[in-house]
Amino acid sequence: MSKYTGTNITDNIFSPLQIGYITDTIEAIDGRANITQVMKSFKDNPRLEAIPISRDGKILGLMTRQIVKNISDKAWKRLFLDDLDKYIIYSADVVDATTYISSFLEEALKQESYESLWYLVQFRQTYMGFVSLKKILEYNNTLRNTDMRLAGQIQQHLLKKSFVNDKRLDICFFNHMAHEIGGDFYQIYTPTKDHILVACFDVAGKNFSAALTTMTLGTCFTFFDLFQFISSPDKVTSRINTLIRNVNPPGIFVAAILFYIDFTNEQILVHNCGFSPILIFVPQSGNKISYKISNPTFAPLGVEDEYDYSESTIVPITRGLRLCAYSDGLTDIVNIHGERYKEEKAINLLKKLHTVPHSRMNKVLNSEIDNWVGNASLADDVTLVDIRFR
């Protein structure tokens, strides 16, 4: 009688990334057995989906639970069933248990059709069990989702470290990811008590490729912090630019906005490297507020060897000053009618946020995005930074 042993005996032999890890190690039943014996095997093993059929020590194929059910539903078939051969499903191929699931699927999915959705698995040239394509696909999807979730947790951990406790200013970040992981990243670095770097990055690309670059940026800032790296704004931007160029292949660039806040000289040096325009809100007499838009002055990080830093934007620090920047994911959000949010709405939104306290900003922004997107899908991450000086 066929016995279902599960996958526990293979768990300690194979990596979770190998076919053997998810193979059901099932003893074969002789092809000369009658259908009643097969039916009993399925009844005794509720988890069993298929049973290998052998003859003269050779695995022929398998019978599935569904096939046996179809036979048992028609009692007259059992009267004329002389052997099991005609009901056997032959495996599509023989797969070695050490084969990695990703490489197996890469080849298997190239096939135009399948003779079977089941595969015979061997280990050291000996029969080990069967595995279905459905099970491989489901497990591979589980692996991918787990990887995405863990990568997202790492990314969120890095983002949560971005805060500063300084009575002279308030900094609020907003991040709405389109997927579990993304290419938008922000960071705060405080080399001295009077110097603060506030940076936002938007990596060209999505999912894992973009997330790898954000991890690199996170490592860069961790390095700055561990070694108490202190240098001029120009050199810091140059170092980050060189890092992006050296680590990423050609074509991968990073739009960035870097605010170098200098309380010693009472000014902010802005390096806008292909990011969206920033809004500078300046208080006026009579409780009036005026604003101006500052466009990018440099190419995105990773595109050019060097920048002409004489093009940097300088903003004097004054009480009530507000700086706001957003990734292009905001202007690119699309509603169910295919309409983009565009820059005009983004600017009007930032103007409306001027009287919204930071404690409510995330709620207001999420509501605005959800109301615009509706039942459509969010294609890109949306990130925003709002800096207010007291």
N, C-alpha and C positions, 0 to 999 in steps of 0.2 A: 504494500500500500504506500502511496506517495505521502511523504511527510513534509509539512511546511516548517522550516527551521528559522525563517526570517533572515535578517541581515546581521544579527548580533555577532555571529562568528567571524564576519568579515570586517567589523568596525575597527579592530585593532591591527588589521593587516594593510588596509588601503587608506589613502588620503581621502577626505571628504570630496575631493575634486576628481576622483577616479570612478570609473564605471563599476568596479568591484564593490565599492562602498554601498551602492544602492541595488546591487543584484540580489534577487531572492534566491537563496540556496535551497532548491527543491529537489528531492529525490525523484527520479523518473519512475514511471509505471510501465510495465511490459505491454507492448502493443497487442498481445494476444489476450489481454484481460477483457472482460466484458464491461459493458457500459454501466452496469449496476455497481461494479467496484469503483469506477471513476466517479459516479454520482456520490457514493459514500465518502470518498476522499474530500470532495467539495463540501459535503455536509459536515464532516468532522473538522474541517479547517475553514472557518468563515472568512478569513482574510485572504484565502487563496484565490487568485484570479485566473491562474492557468496551471496546467500540469504537464510536465515534459513526458513524452512518449518515446520509449526505446524498444529496440528489437536486436537481439543478439549482441547486446552491449553497446549498441550505437544509438545515439540520440537522433530520432527521426524529426521531431518537431514537438508540437504541444497541442493540447485541447484547452479551450477557454471555458470559463464558467458559462458564458452566454451560449456557446455551441451545445454544451451538455443540457442546458435549460431548454433549448429549442427541441432537442431530442426527447427529453423527458416529458415535455408538454404534449408530444404526439406519441402516445403509447404504442401505436401500431408500428412505428419505426424500430422500436426495440426488438420486435419479433423477427425482423429481417436483418438485424445488425450482426454480421458475422465477425467483423473485426473493426478496429478503430482507425485503420489507415486512411480511409476516405474522408475522415473528419479532422485529420491532422492539419494544423497550420504550420507551414514550414518557415523557419526563421529567415529573415532577410539577409543575414550575414552572421559570421562568427566574429565576436569582438573579444579582444584580450582584456581581462579584468583590470590591468594596469593602465589602460587607455584613459587619457584625461577627457572629461566630459565635453569641455569646450572644443577640443580638436575633433572629437567624434561628431559633434553636431555640425561643425563647420563642413565636414565632408558629407555627412548623411543628408543634410538639407540641400545639398547641391543636386541630389537625385530628383529626376522628374516624377518618378512614381516609386511606390514601395510594393514589393510582393507581399510583405508582411510588416506588421507594426511591432514585431517581437524579434529580439536578438538573442542568440545563443552566446553565453559568456563562458570563456575558458580561462583557466589560470594554470600556468606552467604546462600548457598543452593538455590539460585535463578538464573535462566538463565540470563547471561549477554551478551554473544556474541559468535563469532567463531574466531578461529585463525588457520592458516595453518602451517603445519610443515615447509614449505618453508620459510614463513615469520619469524618463530622462528629461523631457521638456519641462515638466512640472518642477522637478528638483532643481534644474538649472535656473528656472525662474525664481525659485526660493533663494538660491545662492546669490543671484543678482540683487534681489530685494534686500537681502541681509547686508550685502556689501554697500548698497546705496544707503541703507539706514545707518550703518556704522560710519561711513564717510560723512554723512550728514551730521552725525553727532560730533565728530571731530571738528568739522567746520564750524558748527554752532559753538563749540567750546572755545575756539579761537576768537569768535566774534564777541562772546560774552566777556572776554578779558579786556575789551576795548572800553575803558571808562577812565575818568579822571575826577578827582575830588579837589576842586579849586574854586574858591569863593569869587574869583574874578570873572568866571564865565560858566555857562551851561552848554553841554554838548549832548545832542540827541541823535541817535542813529535809528533809521527805519530800514528794515529788510524784509521783503516779501518774495520768497523764492518760488519760481515756477515749478520746480521739481524738488526731489529730496536733497539734491546737492546742486550747486550752481557756480557761476563764475563771478559773482559780485562779492566783494570783500572790503572790509574797512578795518582800520587800526588806529590806535592812539599810541604815540611814543613820547615820553617825557624825559629827555636827557638831563635837564636841570629844572629847578623849580620855576624858572622864568622863561623856559622854552618848551613849547608843546607842538608836536607834529600830529595833525589830524589828516588822515588819508583815506580816500575811497578808490577802489579799483573795479574795473569792469573788464573781465577777460573775454577776448574773442573766442567763442566756442561755447559748448554746453556740456552738462553732466560731467563724466569722469575726466575728460581732457581739460575742461576749465577748472575743475576742482583740484587737479594736480598742480596747476599754476597757483591757485589760491593757497595751497599748502606750502608751496615754495615761498610765497610772499609772507605767510605766517611764520615760517622758519627764519626768514630774513629779519623780521621785527623781533623775534625771540633772540636772535643773535645780537641785535642792537642792544637789547635790554640786558642780556647776560654779561656782555663785555663793556657795558656802559659806553657805547659808541657815541662820541660827540664830534660833530664836524659841521661845516657850513651847509646850509640848505642845498646849494648847488652840488656839492660833493655827495650828499645823501641821495638826491635824485639821480645823479650820475651812477652811483653804486647800484641802485635799484634797477635802473635802465640796463646796465651791464649784466646784471643777474638775469633779467628777462631774456636778453639777447643770447646769453651763454647757455641757459637751461632749455629754452623752448626751441623747437625746430622753426625754420623760416615760415612766415605766414601767421604765426601765433603772436599777437600783440596784446597790449593791455592799455585801455584808456584809464587815465588816472587823474585825480585832483588831489593836490597836496597843499595843505594850509600850514605854513611855518609861522606859528604864533610866537612873537618875541616881545615879552613884557618889558624887557630892558630898554629897548628902543621904541616901545609903544607902537608896533606895526605888525602887520601880517604880510608875509611874502607868499604869493600864490603861484604855484606851478600847475597850470591846467594842460595836461598832456592828452589831448584828444577827447576830453570828457565833455559832457554837456555844458552849456553856458551856466555860470554861477550868478546868483542874484545877491547884490550887496544892498542891504537896507540901512540907510543912514538917518538918524533922528535929526529933525529940524526944529527951529523955534516954534513955539505955539503948539507943542505936542503933535506936530506933523511929521510924517515919515515919507522920505523919498527913496527911490531905489534906482539902481543902474544894473545893467547886464554886462557881464564880462565874459567874452568869448574865449575859446581855447587859443593859446599862444604857441604851444608846442605840439609836435607829432606824438602819437601814442607811444608808450614805453615799448622798447624792443624793435622800433622801426629805424631809428637813426643812431649813429655812434655817439654824437654829442649834440647838445642844445646851446643855443645862444641865450644865456640867462639874462642878458640885458632886456629881453622881452618879458621878463617876469612882471606880474601885477603886484603893486604894493598898496595896501589898504591901511590907513592910520587907525589905531584902536581908539575908539571913543565910547563913552557910556551909552548903552542902548544899541550899539552896532549889532547887526545880524547878518550872518553869511549863510547862504543856503545853496546846496548843490544836489543834483539828482542824476542817476544813471539813465541812459536812453531807453531803458526798459519801461519807464513811466510814459514817455511820449509815444512809445510803440505799442502800448496795450490796445487791443482791438475789441470792439463790441460784437454782438451777434450779427450786425449789419455790415461788418467789415470796415467800420470807421475807426481810424487811429485817433488816439487821444490828442496828439500833437502838442507842439510847444506852447501855443497860446493858452490852452487849458492848463498846462503844467504851471505856467507863470501865474495865472489867476489863482490856482490852487495854493501856490506858495505865498501869494499875497494874503489870501484868506487865513492861512496858518499863522500869520504874524501875531494875531491876538489869541492863538490857541496855546495853552501852556504845554510844556513838554510831557507832562504826565498824561495828557489826552491825545497827543499827536499820533501815536500808533493807531489808536482806535479810529480817529478821523480819517487817516490815510487808508487803512484797510477798508473802511466803509466806502470811500470814494472809488477805490479800485474795484471792489466787488460790485458796486452799483453800475460801473461802466462795463465791466467784463460780462456780468450776468451769467448766462449759460455758455458763453464762449470759453475757450481755454487761454490761460496765461502763457504766452510764448517765451517770455524772457523775465529774468529777475528784476525787481524794482528795488533800488536802494537810494536812500536820501540821508543827507547829513544837515543838521541845523545847529549853528553855533551862535550863541547869544552872549554878549558881553554886558556885565552888570555895571 
